[in-house]
């Protein structure tokens, strides 16, 4: 399935002019697209989701922490998770852009920061060129991992178990997870549990039942966590009779 494009005015202008300056846009991708090539450089990283890439016959990927510079003329195809949104920077060929390169996505280019403080395509390119390179690493499928945990929130989920699901050592998993999500695995897990608990309580579920379903040992433990982490009491979340 081809990408759904959300072009900026700068992108449209650059296309009309034959792309003689960097332009950027956010594009939605879903499904598979066969190998193709462009006569310009393309820089990709995910704002949401992950995209598997094949670049000149070599497998790679982009996500929120790992980007890819695709040189002009390089054959590439993709397979994207449903709902993946990618920041795309189209750049005319030039010095320093002749070779494919994986890079660590700078904090200023990630979704929350870029939405709050938009910057020009030229400034985005400058940040990418200054970003450290990355070696190919095992991908971490956050959407799949989230599904596994949400299906069994009542179970114990130590970091070692999460790492094993992703076929990574605990150290590798923790480092990769923080890089991708911006918080440690256990903080993320608490967020999933409390999100589910708040939803269930709002639907009228009993506090004790909700606590056990969401991985808390008792109603008082869940009530304490809601007050500490979310600043709300369990009674405030209950649906009116």
N, C-alpha and C positions, 0 to 999 in steps of 0.2 A: 504494500500500500504506500502510495506516495505521501510525502509530507504535506501538511497543511501549513501554509506560510502566513505569518503575521508581519508584513514588512513595515519598516519605518519609512518616513518620507525621505530620509537620507538614502535608504536602500533603493527606493524606486528611482531617485534621481541618479544614483550611481549606475544603476542598470541602464538607464536611458543614455547615459554618457559613456557607456562601455566600460564601466568600473575603472575609473582612473584615480580613485581614492578609496580608502577603507570605508566599509559600510557594515552596519550590524543590524540584526533582527532576531526576534524570538520566534522559533518555529516549533510546531507540534508534530511529533512523529509517532507512528504506530505501525507495527508489522514489518515486513521485509521489503527491501529495495535492492534490485540487482546492481552489480558493479557498473560504475560510470565514472566519468572524469570531468573536470572543469579546466578552463584555460586560466583560472585565477587560483590563488591560494585560499583555502578555507580552514578556519579555526573553529573547533567545536568543543563545547562542554555542556553538561546537563544542568539545568536549573531545577528540574524534577525528573526522577526516574533514572534510567540508564540505557545506553545504546551500545550494542555490540557492533564492532566495526571489522571489516576486512580491508586492509590497506596493502595493495600490491601483493595480495596472497597471504598476508600475515594477519593473524587474529589480534584484535585489541578491543578497547572499549573506552567510553567516556562516561563520567558521572559528575556529581557535584564537586568532587575534589580533584579529578583527573581529566585533563583536556588533551586534545590532539590537534597538531598543526598538520594539515594535509597539503603537500606542495601542488603547484599547478601541474596538471597532466597525470597525477597519480590516480590509478584506478582504485575505487573504493565502493563498497556496498555496506548496508547496515541492516540490523534487526533490532527493533526498538520495542520496549515494553509499552503497553497501552497507556496513553496519556503522557508519554515522555515529552518534556519541553526542553529545547536546546537553544542556547545562545550561539548564534552563528555570526562569525566575523568574516566577511569576504574582503580579500585584499589583493591588489594587483601584485604580480610577481616582482621580487626585488631582492636586494642583498639580505642574507640571513634567513631567507624564506625558501631556500632551495631543497631542504631536507625535511622529512617527516620527523616530528618530535612530540613526545608526551611531556606534559608539563603539569606542575602543581597549580591548581586554580587559585589565584590570589584572593584574599578575603574581600577586597573591594569589588570583585567581579561576581561574587556569589549572590544568590537570589535576594536575600533580605537587604544587603548593603546596596546592591545595584538599583533596587526598587526605590530605596530612600534617597540615594544620591546618584542619579543617572550621570554617566560620563560619555563623551564622544567616542565614536568608533576608533579614532586615532589614539585616544588615551587608553582605550581597552587594549589595542594592539601593543602599545608601549609596555603595559603591565605584563602582557603575555610574554613578550620578548625578554623581559627582565626576570620572569618567573623561573625557579629552578626546574631542571628536567627531572623526569621520573623514569625509573626502570619499569618494565612490564611486571605487574603483580597480579595475583589472583583477585578476581573481582569479588565484591561483597554485594550480594543481591539483597538490599534492604527490604524491598517490598515482599519478597518471598520469606525472609526471616520474620518480618512483622506478622505475616499470615500464620506462620508456625506457632509463634508465641501467643497470638490472640486466640488461637484455637484451643489453647490449654493454659490459660492465665492462672488457673488454680495450682499448677505444678510448680516445682522448684526450677528456677532458671539461673543457676550460677553462670558466671562468665565462661567457665570452662565448657559448659554444655553448649552455650551459644557458639563458642569458637569451634567446637567439634562439628556442629551442624554445617559450618562454613568451611570445614577442612583446613583450618588455620590453627597455629599454636595460640595459646592464650595471649602472649605478648604481641604477636602479629595482629590478632583479631582486635585487641584493645586499641592498638595504635591506628589501625585502619578505620575502626569504627569512629573514634574521636575525630579523625581527619575528615570523615565523610559526614557525620551527623552533628559534630560540634559539642558533644557531651559524652560522658562515659556510658558504657552499656547498662549499668545498673540504674543510672539516672533516667535513661530512656525507658527502661523496663517499668520503673515507678510511674512514669508518665502514662504509659499504656494502661497500667492497672487502674490508675486514678481516673483516666478518661472513661474506661469501661464502667467503673463504679459510679461515677457521676451520672452516666447515661442510664444505668439500671435503677438507681435510686429515683431519678426523675420519672421513670416509668412505673414507680410504685413498688419496687421490690423491697423486701425486708432488709434491714441493715446487716443482720447476721448472715442471711443467705448470700447477699451481695459480697460480703467480706470473704467468705469461703470460695466463692466462684472466681474472685479476682486475686486470690493468692495471699490473703491476709488471714492470720490465725484466729482472729476474733473480731467482733463488732467494734470493740473499743480500739483495737489496733488500726482499723480502717478509719474510724472517726478521728483519731489522733493524726493520722497521715493526711486526711483531707484538711484539717485545721492548719497543720504545719505547712503543707505544700501548696494548698490552694486558697487558704484563708477563708474557708466556708465550713459551716457545720452540717452534719448529715441531715438534720431536720430541715434545714433550709432547702435541701435538694429534693426532698420528698414531694411527689405530686400531691396536690390537694385532694381530699376525699371526694 
